[in-house]
């Protein structure tokens, strides 16, 4: 077993003190001289023609600088959501920005938006997937569907999708399907076919900090400097440069600390803010209110799953048929990966899985931690559990029998790279909570298990490692530390250079001061940037030893680094400190060049991560209230880099899974209006609703490509939670709840039904 000096040590966040004491400055905390504040005038309609906009009264309001509409901005084709800018001619979702009020203060802007009068002519709109796909349905894009941002690849959710084949426009965004074997033969062979319908609502990211951007225009280059809460500074730079019509290097994006992202903070309103700043010639600050963010950001999509799973009395799974539809709002999304995952986790001989993305009169959706996977595994794992029960089989044993192994074909026929699905299932099987499950059942509780997996994202990266004059190792990376990856990089660099982590300083650069390092999302920051960090640190170490070797007139291979000094191996009295070496490389007339190590890495091989979860719940049969007493989270992480932040990732992901399972959902009325537009109406789990006991168990199936074997850990922990809780409810009550969230009224209705599909 490999012994490490640095990695594997529980290490607190590098900026933890600043975070908990309120000293860390987020985008909304920043201010620039001459800055104006922007507030949106938004549409109350899901679909309407804009007849006229009267700015007169608002412009006379004290402090108002300008009121802008689409007529004041370049007519950029709305080929993706960040290019939608301000509504031009018509609105296509409630909450869509129609005008932007700019004022000297945020308060003045908030007051003045009430004075902008917009005359609308309401147009027909459809609300449900069924209505949107019906013949003659009102079209979101009558002239043909627009494109997308290419964000799918950044999350590891990029799968082949085909456009609609019919000649006339419709509300179909894109479609894809997967097939293996013969579905009709598989269903015919089955002794039992379990058929289920599932619905999952839109879910908001519920980050503490809303979407926030500040832009300072550059009148000389035509570019801008952008301070923004984003997970993707380089894609934002590209998007802003595109709308401004300048070179990317004329735009500088400074990613501020992100007050919660979860996939929702890539590129959204930054291009609009940049155009507005150019128009008014002043810095512009645009910070969405909570209501604006919930109505007009980019939530997780709503979806419908119709599954048929066939099996035989001797324990064989013969067929999986699925029809999946996602409501992805007003732009085509990238959630076709749900179909891919549905057909890849288990080796079922006969498959037919169809996916349809549906365009609707709602805001476009974005990534939400494992986009599409939560929904897919909730449906799959619930149906699989019911099949096991109807065949009188142990649900864990059935999963182990059909779970995919390394090299097995995925839904697209390509082989799985190295995965640990069997290892996490075996670990759950041996866990006391599963071994002693009858004790929990004797207390009237239910036990449920489920798995979830994520293929993992890939993206090129680079890093720079310097030996500074104070003797510290400085690591410079152009990435965003969303979840504590900075401390992980500190440990990786320390391990590679051969110093203690305290001697490594990590600097997050911006697009003008650091080379490309990719976006933070898709469970790939450590996986993709880590190798670049190791390369850079190893290169810097080699340069340091080369310099010391010249000083000692010794072979660098005979040198070692101990306690911040280079010494001849076995001769500790002959040494020179790293500080002394650095100083000799940074003085006039020196014969030694500065120590600057470069790392660059590009890998196209995903490193999938799987998480198996066990939930123990009780259900109040008089109220439908579900209490989660215990969650056991078993996750393959490849190699533990920092146990402290890793546990935070896994527990945090599972708690978001609890939100999906029991509490969260954006609700739209029949007229398309958002009915849950604030945290007074939209329930996010709090401490009183938290799980009684959470246990994290890590499994290490080393990645062949990750840093020291590590793989991404952010996505997998959210995926299985809703299914595990649903299966535990089924175990406790004998009833299957098929609609999320499983709120008390919804659970009670199922409990009180005379007959349910699960019986």
C-alpha positions in Angstrom: 0.0 0.0 0.0 1.3 3.4 -1.0 2.3 5.6 2.0 1.8 9.3 1.6 3.3 12.2 3.5 0.7 14.9 2.8 -2.4 13.6 1.2 -5.0 11.8 3.3 -4.5 14.3 6.2 -7.7 16.0 7.4 -7.0 19.6 6.5 -9.4 22.6 7.1 -10.4 25.0 4.3 -7.7 27.5 3.5 -10.2 30.3 3.7 -12.4 28.7 6.4 -11.8 31.4 9.0 -12.7 34.2 6.5 -15.9 32.3 5.5 -17.3 31.7 9.0 -16.4 35.2 10.3 -17.9 37.0 7.4 -14.6 38.5 6.1 -14.7 36.9 2.7 -15.9 39.3 0.1 -18.4 38.0 -2.5 -19.5 39.7 -5.7 -22.4 41.6 -4.0 -20.0 43.0 -1.5 -17.9 44.8 -4.1 -18.3 48.4 -5.2 -16.5 50.4 -7.9 -16.3 54.2 -8.3 -19.1 55.5 -10.5 -21.0 52.3 -10.4 -24.7 52.1 -11.2 -27.1 49.4 -9.9 -29.4 47.4 -12.2 -32.8 45.9 -11.5 -35.0 44.0 -13.9 -38.5 44.8 -15.1 -39.9 41.3 -15.6 -42.8 39.8 -17.5 -45.8 38.6 -15.5 -46.8 36.4 -18.5 -45.5 33.1 -19.8 -46.1 34.2 -23.4 -47.0 37.6 -24.6 -46.2 40.2 -27.3 -44.6 43.4 -26.0 -46.7 46.2 -27.4 -45.0 49.2 -25.8 -42.7 50.2 -23.0 -43.2 53.5 -21.3 -40.0 54.7 -19.5 -41.0 58.3 -18.9 -42.0 58.2 -15.2 -39.2 55.9 -14.3 -36.6 58.1 -16.0 -37.7 61.1 -13.9 -37.3 59.3 -10.7 -34.5 60.6 -8.5 -31.3 58.7 -9.0 -32.3 56.9 -12.2 -29.6 57.0 -14.8 -31.2 55.0 -17.6 -34.0 52.6 -18.5 -32.9 50.2 -21.2 -34.9 47.8 -23.4 -33.9 45.5 -26.2 -34.0 48.5 -28.6 -31.1 50.0 -26.8 -28.9 46.9 -27.3 -27.4 45.2 -30.3 -29.8 42.7 -32.0 -27.9 39.6 -31.2 -29.5 36.3 -32.3 -30.9 34.6 -29.2 -29.2 31.3 -30.1 -28.7 30.4 -26.4 -29.9 31.6 -23.0 -27.0 34.1 -22.3 -27.8 35.7 -25.7 -31.5 36.2 -24.8 -30.6 39.5 -23.2 -33.7 41.6 -22.8 -36.9 40.5 -24.3 -37.3 41.6 -27.9 -40.8 41.6 -29.3 -42.2 39.0 -27.1 -41.7 37.2 -23.8 -41.5 33.4 -23.4 -41.5 32.8 -19.7 -42.8 34.6 -16.6 -40.0 36.5 -14.9 -38.2 37.1 -18.2 -36.3 40.5 -18.1 -38.0 43.0 -20.4 -36.2 46.2 -19.3 -33.3 47.1 -17.0 -33.4 50.1 -14.7 -30.0 51.6 -13.8 -29.8 53.9 -10.8 -27.2 55.5 -8.5 -28.4 53.3 -5.7 -29.9 49.8 -5.4 -32.9 51.3 -3.6 -33.6 53.8 -6.3 -33.5 51.1 -8.9 -35.8 48.9 -6.9 -38.3 51.7 -6.6 -38.1 52.8 -10.2 -38.9 49.4 -11.7 -42.5 49.8 -10.5 -42.7 53.0 -12.7 -41.8 51.3 -16.0 -45.1 50.6 -17.7 -45.2 47.7 -20.2 -48.1 47.0 -22.4 -48.5 43.3 -23.2 -50.7 41.3 -25.5 -51.0 37.9 -24.0 -50.4 35.0 -26.3 -51.4 31.3 -26.0 -49.1 29.2 -23.8 -49.1 25.6 -22.8 -48.1 24.5 -19.3 -47.7 20.7 -19.2 -45.5 18.3 -21.2 -48.6 16.7 -22.7 -50.0 20.1 -23.7 -46.7 21.2 -25.2 -46.4 18.1 -27.4 -50.1 18.1 -28.5 -50.9 18.9 -32.2 -51.4 22.6 -32.6 -49.7 23.5 -29.3 -48.4 27.1 -29.1 -44.7 27.1 -30.0 -41.9 28.5 -27.9 -39.8 29.0 -31.0 -42.1 29.2 -34.1 -39.1 29.8 -36.4 -37.1 26.8 -35.3 -35.3 25.9 -32.1 -32.2 27.7 -31.0 -28.9 26.1 -29.9 -27.2 25.6 -26.6 -24.1 26.8 -24.7 -22.1 23.6 -24.9 -22.2 23.5 -21.2 -23.0 19.7 -21.2 -19.4 18.8 -21.8 -18.2 20.8 -18.9 -20.3 18.8 -16.6 -19.6 15.4 -18.1 -23.2 15.2 -19.3 -22.4 15.3 -23.0 -24.1 12.5 -24.9 -25.2 12.4 -28.5 -28.6 13.8 -29.1 -30.5 14.1 -32.3 -32.6 16.9 -33.5 -36.3 16.5 -34.3 -36.8 14.7 -37.6 -40.2 16.2 -38.5 -40.1 19.1 -41.0 -42.3 21.5 -39.2 -41.3 23.4 -35.9 -42.5 21.9 -32.7 -41.7 22.0 -29.0 -39.3 19.1 -29.2 -35.8 20.3 -28.2 -33.8 17.2 -28.9 -34.2 13.4 -28.7 -32.0 10.3 -28.3 -32.5 6.6 -27.7 -30.5 3.5 -26.7 -31.3 0.0 -27.7 -29.7 -3.4 -26.9 -31.0 -6.9 -27.8 -34.7 -7.2 -28.6 -37.1 -5.4 -26.2 -40.2 -7.4 -27.4 -38.5 -10.7 -26.8 -37.3 -9.5 -23.4 -40.7 -8.5 -22.2 -42.3 -11.6 -23.6 -39.7 -13.8 -21.7 -40.6 -12.0 -18.4 -42.8 -13.7 -15.8 -43.4 -10.3 -14.1 -43.3 -6.9 -15.6 -43.2 -3.9 -13.2 -44.6 -0.8 -14.8 -44.2 2.6 -13.1 -44.8 6.3 -13.9 -42.6 8.9 -12.1 -42.7 12.7 -12.0 -40.0 15.0 -10.7 -40.5 18.8 -10.5 -38.3 21.7 -11.3 -35.8 22.2 -8.5 -33.9 25.4 -7.7 -30.3 25.4 -6.6 -31.1 27.4 -3.5 -27.6 28.8 -3.2 -27.2 31.5 -0.5 -25.8 34.0 -2.9 -27.9 34.9 -5.9 -26.6 35.5 -9.5 -24.2 38.5 -9.2 -22.0 40.4 -11.7 -20.1 43.7 -11.8 -18.7 44.9 -15.2 -16.4 47.8 -15.8 -16.2 48.7 -19.5 -12.9 49.4 -21.2 -13.4 52.3 -23.7 -9.9 51.8 -25.2 -10.2 48.1 -26.2 -14.0 47.8 -26.2 -13.6 45.0 -23.8 -14.4 44.8 -20.1 -13.3 43.6 -16.7 -15.9 41.3 -15.1 -16.3 40.4 -11.5 -18.8 37.6 -11.2 -19.9 34.7 -9.1 -19.2 31.9 -11.6 -17.9 28.4 -11.8 -16.5 29.0 -15.2 -14.4 32.1 -15.7 -13.0 31.2 -19.1 -16.3 30.3 -20.7 -17.7 33.6 -19.3 -14.8 35.4 -20.9 -15.6 33.8 -24.2 -19.3 34.6 -23.9 -18.7 38.3 -23.0 -16.2 38.7 -25.8 -18.6 37.2 -28.2 -21.4 39.7 -27.5 -19.0 42.7 -27.3 -17.3 41.7 -30.6 -13.8 41.8 -29.2 -10.9 39.4 -28.7 -11.2 37.2 -25.7 -8.0 38.7 -24.3 -9.7 42.1 -24.2 -12.0 40.7 -21.5 -10.8 39.9 -18.0 -13.0 37.7 -15.8 -12.3 37.7 -12.1 -14.2 34.9 -10.4 -15.2 36.1 -7.0 -15.8 33.6 -4.2 -18.9 31.7 -5.0 -21.6 31.7 -2.3 -23.0 28.4 -3.6 -23.2 27.1 -7.1 -24.1 23.4 -7.5 -24.0 23.8 -11.3 -26.1 26.8 -11.5 -23.4 29.5 -11.9 -21.8 29.2 -15.2 -22.8 31.8 -17.8 -26.2 33.6 -17.6 -26.4 37.4 -17.3 -22.8 38.4 -17.7 -23.0 39.2 -21.4 -26.1 41.4 -20.8 -24.3 43.3 -18.0 -21.3 43.8 -20.2 -23.4 45.2 -23.1 -25.2 47.5 -20.7 -21.9 48.8 -19.2 -20.7 49.6 -22.7 -24.0 51.5 -23.4 -23.9 53.7 -20.3 -20.1 54.0 -20.1 -20.1 53.2 -16.4 -19.5 50.2 -14.2 -22.7 48.2 -13.8 -23.7 46.0 -10.8 -26.4 43.4 -11.4 -27.4 41.3 -8.4 -30.6 39.3 -8.6 -33.1 39.3 -5.8 -34.2 36.0 -4.4 -37.5 36.2 -6.3 -35.8 37.1 -9.6 -33.3 34.3 -9.2 -36.0 31.7 -8.5 -38.1 32.9 -11.4 -35.5 33.6 -14.0 -32.2 31.7 -13.3 -31.6 28.2 -14.6 -33.2 25.5 -12.3 -33.0 21.7 -12.6 -35.7 20.5 -15.1 -39.0 18.8 -14.5 -39.3 15.3 -15.9 -41.6 12.3 -16.4 -40.4 8.6 -16.5 -42.5 5.7 -17.8 -40.6 2.4 -17.1 -41.3 -1.3 -17.7 -38.9 -3.7 -16.1 -39.3 -7.4 -16.7 -38.0 -10.4 -14.7 -38.4 -14.1 -14.3 -39.1 -16.2 -11.2 -35.6 -17.7 -11.3 -34.2 -14.2 -10.7 -33.3 -12.9 -14.2 -33.9 -9.4 -15.4 -35.0 -9.7 -19.0 -35.9 -6.3 -20.2 -35.9 -2.5 -19.5 -38.2 -0.2 -21.5 -38.3 3.5 -20.8 -39.9 6.6 -22.1 -38.4 9.8 -20.6 -39.5 13.3 -21.1 -37.8 16.4 -19.6 -39.3 19.8 -19.5 -36.2 21.9 -20.1 -37.7 25.3 -20.4 -37.3 27.7 -23.2 -34.0 26.4 -24.6 -32.8 22.8 -25.4 -31.0 21.4 -22.4 -28.5 18.6 -22.0 -30.3 16.0 -19.8 -30.3 13.2 -22.3 -27.6 11.7 -20.1 -30.6 10.4 -18.0 -31.4 7.9 -20.7 -27.7 6.9 -21.0 -27.3 6.3 -17.3 -30.6 4.4 -17.1 -29.3 1.9 -19.6 -25.7 1.7 -18.4 -25.7 1.0 -14.6 -26.9 -2.6 -15.0 -26.3 -5.2 -17.6 -29.8 -5.9 -18.8 -29.8 -7.9 -22.0 -32.8 -6.1 -23.7 -33.1 -2.4 -23.6 -35.1 0.3 -25.4 -34.9 3.8 -23.8 -36.3 6.9 -25.5 -35.6 10.4 -24.4 -37.3 13.6 -25.4 -36.4 17.1 -24.4 -39.5 19.4 -24.4 -39.4 23.2 -24.8 -41.7 25.1 -22.6 -42.7 28.6 -21.5 -40.5 28.5 -18.5 -36.9 29.7 -17.8 -34.2 27.5 -19.5 -32.8 24.9 -17.2 -29.1 24.4 -16.3 -27.0 21.8 -14.5 -27.9 20.9 -11.0 -25.3 18.6 -9.3 -25.4 15.4 -11.4 -27.8 16.9 -14.0 -30.3 14.2 -15.1 -28.8 11.5 -12.9 -30.9 12.1 -9.8 -34.1 11.8 -11.8 -32.9 8.7 -13.7 -31.7 6.7 -10.7 -34.8 7.6 -8.7 -37.0 6.0 -11.3 -34.6 3.1 -12.1 -33.8 2.2 -8.5 -37.4 2.4 -7.3 -38.6 0.1 -10.2 -35.8 -2.3 -9.6 -36.6 -2.5 -5.9 -40.3 -3.3 -6.7 -39.2 -6.0 -9.2 -37.0 -7.6 -6.5 -39.9 -7.6 -4.1 -42.3 -9.2 -6.6 -39.8 -11.9 -7.4 -39.2 -12.4 -3.6 -35.5 -11.6 -4.1 -33.1 -9.7 -1.9 -32.9 -6.2 -3.5 -29.2 -5.9 -2.8 -28.4 -9.3 -4.2 -30.3 -8.5 -7.4 -28.4 -5.3 -7.9 -25.1 -7.1 -7.3 -26.0 -9.8 -9.9 -26.6 -7.2 -12.7 -24.4 -4.3 -11.7 -21.9 -3.2 -14.4 -18.3 -4.1 -14.1 -15.2 -2.5 -15.6 -15.3 -3.2 -19.4 -19.0 -4.0 -19.6 -20.9 -2.2 -22.3 -22.7 1.0 -21.5 -25.9 2.0 -23.2 -24.0 3.3 -26.2 -22.0 0.1 -26.5 -18.8 1.6 -25.3 -17.0 -0.1 -22.4 -17.2 1.2 -18.8 -13.8 2.5 -17.7 -12.7 1.4 -14.2 -15.6 1.6 -11.8 -16.3 0.5 -8.3 -20.0 -0.2 -8.4 -19.6 -3.7 -7.1 -17.3 -2.6 -4.3 -19.7 -0.1 -2.9 -22.6 -2.6 -3.0 -20.4 -5.2 -1.2 -19.6 -2.6 1.4 -23.3 -1.8 2.0 -24.1 -5.5 2.2 -21.5 -5.9 5.1 -22.6 -2.8 6.9 -24.3 -3.3 10.3 -27.2 -1.2 9.2 -28.0 -3.8 6.5 -26.9 -6.9 8.4 -29.2 -5.9 11.4 -32.0 -4.4 9.4 -34.6 -6.6 11.1 -34.0 -4.7 14.3 -35.0 -1.5 12.6 -38.0 -3.1 11.1 -39.1 -4.3 14.5 -39.3 -0.6 15.5 -41.6 0.0 12.6 -38.9 1.5 10.4 -38.2 0.8 6.8 -34.8 0.1 5.2 -34.1 1.1 1.6 -31.0 0.9 -0.6 -30.2 2.5 -3.9 -27.2 3.3 -6.0 -26.2 6.2 -8.2 -23.3 6.9 -10.5 -21.8 9.7 -12.5 -19.4 9.3 -15.5 -17.2 12.3 -14.4 -16.3 15.2 -16.6 -13.1 15.9 -18.5 -11.4 19.1 -19.5 -7.8 20.3 -20.1 -6.0 22.1 -17.4 -2.7 23.8 -16.5 -1.0 25.0 -13.4 2.2 26.8 -12.4 4.3 26.2 -9.3 6.9 28.7 -8.1 9.5 28.7 -5.3 9.0 32.2 -3.8 11.6 34.3 -2.0 10.1 33.6 1.4 10.7 29.9 0.8 7.1 29.0 0.2 5.8 27.0 -2.7 3.2 29.1 -4.6 0.7 27.2 -6.7 -1.1 29.3 -9.3 -4.3 28.0 -11.0 -7.0 29.7 -13.1 -9.9 27.9 -11.5 -12.7 28.5 -9.0 -12.5 26.9 -5.6 -16.1 26.0 -5.2 -15.9 23.2 -2.6 -12.5 23.4 -0.9 -10.5 22.0 -3.8 -7.8 24.6 -3.0 -6.8 22.6 0.1 -6.7 19.4 -2.0 -4.4 21.0 -4.5 -2.2 22.2 -1.5 -1.9 18.6 -0.4 -1.2 17.3 -3.9 1.5 19.9 -4.4 3.1 19.3 -1.0 3.1 15.5 -1.8 4.7 16.0 -5.2 7.3 18.6 -4.1 8.2 16.9 -0.8 7.3 19.6 1.7 4.6 20.0 4.4 1.3 21.4 3.3 1.8 24.5 5.4 4.7 25.4 3.0 2.3 25.6 0.0 0.3 28.7 -0.9 -2.5 28.3 -3.4 -3.5 31.3 -5.5 -6.6 31.3 -7.7 -5.9 33.5 -10.6 -8.2 35.1 -13.2 -8.4 34.9 -16.9 -5.7 37.5 -17.3 -3.2 36.2 -14.8 -3.5 32.4 -15.1 -3.5 29.9 -17.9 -6.5 27.8 -18.6 -7.7 25.4 -16.0 -11.2 24.5 -16.9 -14.5 25.1 -15.1 -15.4 23.8 -11.7 -18.2 21.3 -12.1 -19.0 17.8 -13.3 -16.9 16.2 -10.5 -13.7 17.0 -12.4 -11.8 19.8 -10.7 -9.5 17.5 -8.6 -9.5 14.8 -11.3 -8.5 17.0 -14.2 -6.5 19.8 -12.5 -4.8 17.6 -10.0 -2.4 16.0 -12.5 -1.4 19.4 -13.7 -0.7 20.4 -10.1 1.5 17.3 -9.6 3.4 17.9 -12.8 4.0 21.6 -11.9 5.2 20.7 -8.4 7.4 17.9 -9.6 9.0 20.2 -12.2 9.6 22.9 -9.6 11.1 20.2 -7.3 13.5 19.0 -10.1 14.6 22.6 -10.8 15.2 23.2 -7.0 17.3 20.0 -6.7 19.2 20.9 -9.8 20.2 24.3 -8.3 21.1 22.7 -5.0 23.1 20.1 -6.8 25.2 22.8 -8.5 25.7 24.5 -5.1 26.8 21.2 -3.5 28.6 19.9 -6.5 26.4 16.8 -6.1 24.1 14.7 -8.3 20.5 15.9 -7.8 19.5 12.2 -7.5 21.5 12.1 -4.3 19.6 15.0 -2.7 16.4 15.1 -0.7 14.1 17.7 0.8 13.6 17.5 4.5 11.8 20.1 6.7 12.0 22.9 4.1 15.7 22.3 3.2 17.6 20.4 0.6 20.3 18.1 1.9 22.6 15.4 0.7 20.9 12.1 1.4 22.4 10.7 4.6 24.4 13.9 5.3 21.9 16.1 7.1 24.6 18.6 8.1 25.1 19.6 4.5 21.9 21.5 3.6 20.5 24.7 2.2 17.0 26.0 2.9 14.4 26.5 0.2 14.3 30.2 1.2 18.0 30.5 0.6 17.7 28.8 -2.8 14.8 31.1 -3.9 16.7 34.2 -2.8 19.7 33.2 -4.9 17.4 32.9 -8.0 16.0 36.4 -7.5 19.0 38.6 -7.0 21.1 40.8 -9.4 23.7 38.9 -11.2 22.6 35.4 -10.1 23.7 32.4 -12.1 20.5 30.5 -11.2 17.2 31.0 -12.9 14.0 31.3 -10.8 12.2 28.1 -10.1 9.0 27.9 -12.2 7.4 24.6 -12.8 4.7 24.1 -15.4 2.0 21.5 -15.5 -0.4 20.8 -18.3 -2.8 17.9 -18.7 -5.5 16.8 -21.1 -7.3 13.5 -20.6 -10.3 12.3 -22.5 -11.0 9.2 -20.3 -13.8 9.6 -17.7 -13.3 8.2 -14.2 -16.8 7.2 -13.0 -17.8 7.4 -9.4 -20.6 5.4 -7.7 -22.3 5.8 -4.4 -24.6 3.3 -2.7 -26.9 4.5 0.0 -28.9 2.9 2.8 -31.8 4.9 4.3 -33.7 4.1 7.5 -37.0 5.9 7.9 -40.2 5.9 9.8 -43.6 7.1 8.4 -46.4 8.6 10.4 -49.4 6.8 8.9 -51.8 9.5 10.2 -50.0 12.5 8.8 -47.7 11.1 6.0 -44.7 12.7 7.7 -41.4 10.9 6.8 -38.5 11.0 9.2 -35.1 9.9 8.0 -33.3 8.5 11.0 -30.2 7.3 9.3 -28.3 7.6 6.0 -25.3 5.4 5.3 -23.3 6.8 2.3 -20.8 4.5 0.7 -18.9 6.1 -2.1 -16.0 5.1 -4.3 -13.6 8.1 -4.3 -10.6 6.5 -5.9 -8.2 7.9 -3.3 -8.9 10.1 -0.4 -7.0 13.4 -0.8 -8.5 15.4 2.1 -10.9 13.4 4.4 -12.4 16.6 5.9 -13.6 18.3 2.7 -14.5 15.0 1.1 -16.9 14.2 4.0 -18.4 17.7 3.5 -18.9 17.0 -0.2 -20.6 13.6 0.4 -22.8 14.8 3.3 -23.7 18.0 1.5 -24.7 16.1 -1.6 -26.8 13.7 0.3 -28.6 16.5 2.1 -29.5 18.0 -1.3 -30.8 14.6 -2.2 -33.0 14.7 0.9 -34.3 18.0 -0.5 -35.2 16.3 -3.8 -36.8 13.4 -1.9 -38.9 15.1 0.6 -39.1 18.9 0.3 -38.1 20.8 -2.8 -40.0 21.6 -6.0 -40.8 24.7 -8.0 -44.6 24.8 -8.6 -46.2 26.6 -11.6 -49.8 27.4 -11.8 -52.1 26.7 -14.7 -51.3 30.1 -16.2 -47.6 29.4 -16.0 -47.0 31.7 -13.0 -44.4 30.5 -10.5 -46.2 29.9 -7.2 -43.1 29.1 -5.1 -41.0 32.2 -5.8 -39.4 32.7 -2.4 -38.1 30.7 0.5 -41.3 31.3 2.3 -43.0 29.1 -0.4 -40.1 26.9 -1.4 -38.9 24.5 1.2 -35.1 23.8 1.6 -34.2 21.3 4.4 -33.0 23.0 7.5 -31.4 21.7 10.7 -34.8 20.7 12.2 -35.4 18.6 9.1 -32.0 17.1 8.9 -31.2 13.4 9.0 -30.8 11.9 12.4 -27.5 10.2 11.7 -25.3 10.3 8.7 -22.4 7.9 8.2 -19.8 8.2 5.4 -17.9 5.2 4.3 -15.3 5.7 1.5 -14.2 3.0 -0.9 -11.0 3.4 -2.8 -11.0 1.9 -6.3 -8.1 3.8 -7.7 -8.5 5.7 -10.9 -6.0 5.0 -13.6 -5.8 8.7 -14.6 -6.7 10.7 -11.5 -4.1 12.3 -9.2 -2.7 9.5 -7.0 -5.8 7.5 -8.0 -8.4 10.1 -7.0 -11.6 10.6 -8.9 -14.4 13.2 -8.7 -16.6 13.1 -5.6 -19.1 16.0 -6.0 -21.9 14.4 -8.1 -22.4 10.8 -6.8 -23.6 11.5 -3.3 -26.8 13.3 -4.4 -27.9 10.7 -6.9 -29.1 7.8 -4.9 -30.7 9.6 -1.9 -34.2 10.1 -3.2 -34.4 6.5 -4.4 -33.0 5.1 -1.1 -35.6 7.1 0.9 -38.4 6.0 -1.5 -37.4 2.4 -1.1 -37.3 2.7 2.7 -40.8 4.2 2.6 -41.9 1.3 0.5 -40.3 -1.1 3.0 -42.0 0.6 6.0 -45.5 0.9 4.5 -45.8 -1.5 1.6 -46.7 1.5 -0.6 -44.8 3.1 -3.5 -44.6 6.8 -3.8 -43.8 7.7 -7.4 -43.8 11.5 -7.3 -41.2 13.8 -5.9 -41.0 15.5 -3.5 -42.6 12.9 -1.1 -44.3 15.5 1.0 -46.7 14.5 3.9 -49.9 15.1 1.9 -48.5 13.1 -1.1 -47.4 10.2 1.1 -50.7 10.3 3.1 -52.7 10.1 -0.1 -50.8 7.0 -1.2 -51.2 5.4 2.2 -54.9 6.0 2.2 -55.5 4.8 -1.4 -57.6 1.6 -1.6 -55.2 0.2 -4.2 -51.8 1.2 -5.4 -49.6 0.1 -8.2 -47.1 -1.4 -5.9 -49.5 -4.1 -4.7 
